[in-house]
Amino acid sequence: MSHHTRPVKVVPDPPPRGDARRERWREHREARRAEFVEATVRAIGQHGADVGMDEIAAEAGVSKPVLYRHFHDKSDLYVAVGEWGTELLMQRLAPEIAADGSPNERIRRMLDAYLGVLEQYPDLYRFVVRRTFTDKPVRSDPVTAEKTEIANSLSRLLGEYLRALGLDSGGVEPWAHGLVGMVQASGDWWLERQSMSRDDLTDYLTRIIWHAIDGVLRSGGIVLDPDEPLEPSTGLRLITDTGGGS
């Protein structure tokens, strides 16, 4: 007499209902916060950098108490808007930092992406930089975080090139932070003055930044053509100044 045993179907234990509810509630709160941040960005675009909570609540279609249920205070909302701006900027910059091309092309594209965000969201930039909306010290400064993130990406790129050229890359971090600070200060000036076109400012800054890079390279005995592609992974097109000049 044969015995047939049925395979046992293993059913995983369902997650505890309390945990599932907490996870759904957390996701809901994050989604609502994101909606309110985007409503704040729209309100800033309509009312300027001095927008108030009443105008933000109206744009979001809720009352102020509902906003305050999702943000501890105005400073919490300010930080969230700053983080939104930083994420947007890095989405525009990251492909340009990674893209191929000559030094001048790459510098120009990065500058154009940065200035393009300022031109598209001038009041959002003023809102974040001026910090007049905050009602107490913030837990993190979005402007500092943004500058650090851009400078870190730039220092990795500069370090890669300098090492490929056999030069000391020890100074790339302060160098990158200095370049980012210069571009930000120039962008501040341009946003308020508008006395030259975005293209002209991009051209001027491209020239300044290239000459700074060129000076460092020449001090190491290397002369590059800024309009020739320079790719460490595929070989470097360069003129090596081994004779110390003519």
ABEGO torsion letter per residue (X at the ends): XBBBBBBBBBBBBBBBAAAAAAAAAAAAAAAAAAAAAAAAAAAAAAAEAABBAAAAAAAAGBBAAAAAAABABAAAAAAAAAAAAAAAAAAAAAAAAABBEBAAAAAAAAAAAAAAAAAABAAAAAAAAAGAABABBBABBAAAAAAAAAAAAAAAAAAAAAAAAGBBAAAAAAAAAAAAAAAAAAAAAAAAAGABBAAAAAAAAAAAAAAAAAAAAAAAGBBBBAABBBBAAAEBBBBBBAAGEX
